[in-house]
């Protein structure tokens, strides 16, 4: 698979602070971060950051050894259990800790019919919509500069048809229509942070979702990236389906974010289950055979997605087994020991797709750089410079 688009290959001239060429010298090129967003759900950071639970320090340290992109939960019904009392401080501290560890943070999600605040049902639809937009303004404004990537609206394809229980967001979606709700929520988020990456996210990967995206773009909705969920509790999609999904959604020319990827290392949910949330079990064990299968499938997925030029982010949903649906969908077990899938992804992200090398400049200070796009610390003897190697890189690097 071709991954040349993930690298910067360029002839560069090195100079010192006096604008002199650094000739015939050894240059150390050490990568410190990826441009590509290798993500994972970061819910396990709360117990350590907020309460200092030592067990979770072990978990979060393992997380940070692999990933550079975190998803934090902003589910309205959990974030603001009581009206007017949002958990802003908790999310501020946790996002701050991640940022201090060179992790980019995404907020999930600003508008969703599930885990919706129950107190909204006390209001009429006009008031619900007003509060929804105020909620978006508050979060996007409060976290601007910390969280500049948002899943704005989640699972819109099913939203107006959702009938498992009454909720405020489904009510306003039925009244305004999917396009009307999407347009207003995205426009409010864009107004509050014009530089933010705003994502429309869905588990539906069919033509229905593509048609909705097309409708939104034609209506001028400021969607910056397409979010694609890939929970595979009922079995691995396989290369053919991934390529089908990539083909369908790459037609828009927008960045693609695989926002919620799950592969289980145990028994699969039977195919007759239509809604994964209906699968309720007391225990869902991981097995040695399942773990080998999970690792093999994870490697194939990441190679497929990393090779596609429009894919900008891949997020593994659970880091630790036993989270959503109690599934063994994590990269570490419940006892915090690492699984083969963890080792496989760490090797890809921090070894095979990582640059740590030395080069020698020629008599005029030139050298050919071939490195994965990202952040670097480049040094020559006692000189060093922190720099991003990407498509914006000029023809020279100067040590200051």
C-alpha positions, 0 to 999 in steps of 0.5 A: 500500500502506498503511504508516500503521501504520509511522508515529506521527501525533500532536499533541505539546506541546514544553516546556523544562526549566522546564515552559514551552511552547516556542511559535512555535519551529522544531523539527528532527526527525531520525531516527537509527534505524528501529523496523522491523528492516531486516536483512542477514547480517553475516558480512562483519564478522568479517574487519574486526573481528577482523583489520582487513582494510581491504577489509572496512572498505569492505564493512561501511561500505556495510552500515551505511549501510542496515541496522540489524539483523544476523544472526551465525552460531552454527552449532554445528559452526563455533562449537565445532569442538572440544568445550569451545572455543567461539568466544565471543570472536569473536562477542562482539567482532563483536556489540559492534562492531555494537551500537556502530554502533546495530545490533541483533543476532540469533544464528542458530541454537541447534539445527540438524541441518546444520553440527552439531558432529561430535564429538556423534556420540560420545555417546548420545542422552541425553547429546546432548540434555543437551549441546544444552541446556547449549549453549543455556544457555551462549550465551543467558546469555553473550550476554544483553543483547548478543543478545536475539533468537535463531533457537532451532531451525532447519528442524524440519519436515524435521529428523526425516526428514533423511537426507543424513548422520548427525548428532546433532540428527536423532538426538534429533529422531527419538527425541523427536519434533519437538514434544518437541525444540522444546519443550525447546530453547525452554523452556531459552532462555526460562529463560535469558533471559525477555525474549528474542525466540525464533524458530522458523525454517523454509524450509518455508512450507506447511501442514506448517509452520503445523500444526507451529506450531499444535501447538507453541503449543497445547503452550505452547512460548514462541515469540515470532516466526515465522521464514520463509526466502525463498531464491529462487534458483529464481525470484522468488516473486511478489506472490501467493505472498507474500500467500499466505504472509502470510495463512497465518502471520499467522493465529497473530497472532505477529510475522513475521520474514522471516529469510533473503531471497535474490534472485539477479542471474544465472541461476536454479537449475533447477526440478528441483533439490530441495535448493538445496545440491545446486547446485554451480558453479565460478562464478555470475556476476551479469549487467546484466539480472539486476541490474535484475530483482533490484532490481525484485523487491527493491523489490516484496518490501520494499513488500509486507512493510513494509505488513503490520502483523505483519511486524517484520523482513526480512533479506537473507541475503547482502550480497556476491555469491559467498557461499552457493552462490557465488550473485550474491545480494548487494547489492554485487558481488565487487569491492565495487561497489554493485548497483541492488538496494543503491541501491533498498533504501537509497533506501527505508530511508533516504529514502522511509521516513525522517523528517528534517523541521522543524516550527513549534510553535503559540502553546501549544507544540503541533505535529502530528508525522507520522514513521516509528517509530524513534529520533530526535534532536529539537532546538530552537536549543541544546536537544536530546533523544534520544527514541523516537517510537513507540506508547508516546509520550506527549502531550508532549516535554520538553527537559532 
